[in-house]
Amino acid sequence: MTVTPHAWLPKASCDATCMHAGAAPLGSRPAIWTRTTLRVTGAVLLFLAVPLLAVPLPGRSHLQRAYCRLMLRCVGVRITVSGGPIRNLRGVLVVSGHVSWLDIFSIGAVLPGSFVARADLIEWPALGVVARIMKVIPIERENLRRLPAVVGAVAARLRNGQTVVAFPEGTTWCGLGYGPFRPAMFQAAVDAARPVQPLRLTYHHRDGSPSTVPAYIGEDTLLASIRRLVTARRTVVHVQVQSLELPGDDRRDLAARCEAAVRGGAGAPTGHRVSRPVSPVDAASGDVLVA
């Protein structure tokens, strides 16, 4: 049975023009060929080792973190972290903006856990295997009726002391623009009485300018996205760990506080839809669909 997309389905205004806006020179053909060959070879070899992530060994989170960092390096991405992640915190909902499939590895390199992700990710080549091993919680964005079950599954994992990562924009953006945080998934943190850890992810070229190379938007294909990444010069992802947010009892307020933390007061890029006005971050603070 075909499911008709609901009126609240998040849609980004990003398109191919965003790629050109954040593009950078690739360099000479020999240089492109060399780095592409090395990166693809390294990524394939590392992918063959992905079953190790399923082994129930002590310190598995450290293994997942190391694996994600190696995968980033293999595809030409360097990571920097600021803000100091809380290593020993259990049962936390991690949220950030959403740019690409690469976000999974970027966040996994800092705060490893399971992810709420689009249901068809399980069927993707290569990444689908990683998704199943990382125990992705699938969400069917077109099927609004199944959202409460997803929220319930996230709340259950939080109560069990597991880290869960969600992308409250509900869809990917190019990294130059962004969408509002939908409050639905924050209900899981409220129900489980567990805190939320906002992360701010930004992608840059090696000269520090904003990059849309990792973006996975619009009619883009996974193969085209990977090709763009591995042929580019070095990409840098910066993960800024913001203050932990206490859940409270209002998912809208919680979503607003986390959105304010993730945006960091950034202004709105011209020509892109931006988030609604939000309340200040709670002074007590130490994929996702509808309101």
N, C-alpha and C positions, 0 to 999 in steps of 0.2 A: 504494500500500500504506500502510495506517495504522500509524504507529509508536506502540506502547504506552509511555507515560511510565515511565521507570525509577524504582526506589525511592529513588534519590539525588537526584532532581530538587529543586532548592531551592524552597521555598515560604515566602513571608513571611506573618506573622500580621497584617499591616496590612489595614485595611478602611476603609469610609467614615467610621467614628468618628474615625480619625486626621485626616481633613480638618477635622472640626469642632474637634478639639483644637488645631489650629494655624491656625485661621481668624482673620480680622480684619475690622473694619467696612469696607465698600466705599466709603462716602460717598454723596453725593446722586446721583440719577439723571442729571442733566445732566453731572455730573463723570464718572460712569461712561461715559456715551455718548461724551463728548468724548475721553477718554483711549483708549477702545477703538477709536474710529475712527482716531485718529492712529497708534496702535500697529499696527493691522492694515494700514493703508495703507503705513506704513514697512516692515513685514515683507514685504509682497507685492513692493514695489519692490526691496527688497534681494534677495529670492529670485530675481527676474528676472536679477540680476547673478551668480548662483551659477556659471555656466559659466566665469567668470574664474578660479575656483579650479583648473580643469583645465588652464589654460595653463601650460606648462613654462617659467616665467620665473625668472630669478635672484631669490632672496629670496622664494620662494613661501611659505615658512613664515611670513614676516612678513605676507604677504597673507592667509593663512588666519587668523592671529591677529587681524588687524584686522577681518576679515569676522565672525568669531565675536563680537567685542566689539560691533560694530555691531548684530548680530542680537539680542544680549542687551538692548541699549538699546532696540531697536525693540519688544520685547515687554514692556518695563517692568522690566528687571532691571539693577541696577548691580553691578559686580564690584569686590571689593577683594582684594588679594593680599599675603601676608606670607611671609617666609622666603626670598625671593630665588631664583627658578628658575634653573637652570643652563642658559643659552642655548646654549652651544656643545657640549653633550654629545650624542654620536651613539650610536645603537643602544641605547636605554634602554627598559625596560618600565615604563610609568606605571600605577599602580593607585590606586583610590580606592573609597569606598563608592558605592552606586548608589541614586539617588532618582528620577531622571526622564530622559526624552529630553533635557531641558535640560542634563544633565551633559556631553553631547557639546560643546555650545557653551561651557560654563563652562571645561572643560579645554582645549578648542581655543584659547581666548583666552589661555591661559597657556603650555601646552606642546603645540603643534599636532603632529598625527601621524595615523596610521590607527587605527581602533578595532576591537576584537572586540565584535560586537554580534549580537543575535538575528537569525536568518536572514530573518524576515519583515519586518524593517525596510526591506529593499531594495524591498518592494512598497508601503510606506506612501506616501500622497500627500505631495508636497512634500519631506518629510524623506528619502524614498527616493532622490530625485535627489541631495541633499546627501551621503547615505551612499555612493552609487556614486562620486561625484567624490572623496570622501575615502578611497576604496579600503578600505571596511569589510571586515573578515574575518568572514564570516557563521558563526555557530555555531548548530546545531540542538540546543537544550537537551533535547529529548525523545529524541535519538538518541545514545546513549552511544558507539556504535561509531565515530562520526566524530570524536570528541574528539581522539584522537592525531594525526589529520591537521591539525586546527586548531592544536594545540600545535606541530606541525612547521612550519606556515606562519608562525606567530609567531616561532619561533626563526630561520627563514630570513631574515625581515625584520630581525630584530635583528642578525644577522651582517652584513647588508648596510648597517648603519649607520642604519636607519630607527627612528623612534620609534613604539611601539605602545602603545595604551591598552587596558586590560582592567578589568573589574569583577568582582573575585573573589567577591563575595557570590552571583553567579549569578542574581540577580533584584533587582527594585527594592524598596526599603523607603520608609517615609513621611518619614524624616529625624528622627523622634523616637525610633524604634527602629532596630535594625540586626541583621544576621545575621553568621555566621562567615565568614571568608575560606576559600574552598576552595583547596587547594594545587595543583590540576592545572595551571593556566596558568603557575604559577611554574616549572614544569619547563622551559618555553621559555627562561627567563632562565638557568637552570642549564646547559641544553644548549648555549646560545650563549655562556656565560661572560660575560654582560652584566649590568650593575647594574639595580636597580629603584628607581624614584622614587615614593615614596608621597605622595599628596595627600590632605588632609582638606578635604572640601567640606561647608559648612553653609549653609543658607538661612535668611534672617531677614526679618522685617518691618522697615520703616524705623525703628521704635523699638527695634530690637535683639532683640526676642523671636523665638523659633524659629517658622519658617513651614513649613506643609505644602502651601502653594499650588502649588509646582512638582511635587509628587509625582504619580507615574503608577503606580498600584497597583491590585491586585484587578481588579474588573470595569470600571474606568475606561476611557473611550474617549479616543483622541487628541484628538478635537474638544472633548470636555468638559474635558480637561486644558488645552488651549490657551485655551479660553474663560475658565477660572478664572484663568489667568495674566494675560491681557490686560485683564481687567476689574478686577483687584485693584489696590490702591495699590502703590506702589513695593516691589519685592522686591529684597533684597540677597543676593548669593552671595559668601561669603568662601572663598577658596582659600588654604589654608595649606600651603606647600611644606615637607615634612619632610626629614630627613637622608637622603641617598642610601644605599641598602642594597646591599652586595656580595652576589653570588649564592650563594657557597659551593657545597656539593655536596648539600644536603638541602633539597628543596622545601618540606617541612613546616616546618622551622626558618625558612626564608626567608619563608613565608607568615605565620608567627607574628610575626616581627619587623616585617613591614610592617603587619600588623593592629594591633599595639601602637602603631606610629607614627601610623596613621590615626585610631585612637580617641583618642589623646592623653590617656589616663587618664580619659576620660569615664565616668561611672557609667551604670548600666543604667536606662532609663526603666521605670517600673512597668507591668507588663502586656505587655511585649514580650520576645521571645526575644533573648538576647544571645550574644555570642561566647564561646567557651571560654577558659579561662585560657591565657595565652600567655607565652612566655619574654621576658626583657628584651631591649631593642634592642641589637644588636651594637655594642660600643664602638668597633669599627674602622670603623663606617659613616661616611663623610664626610657575565567571563562564563564562566563558569568553573564547573566542575560537581562533580567528585568528588574524594575524598581520594587 
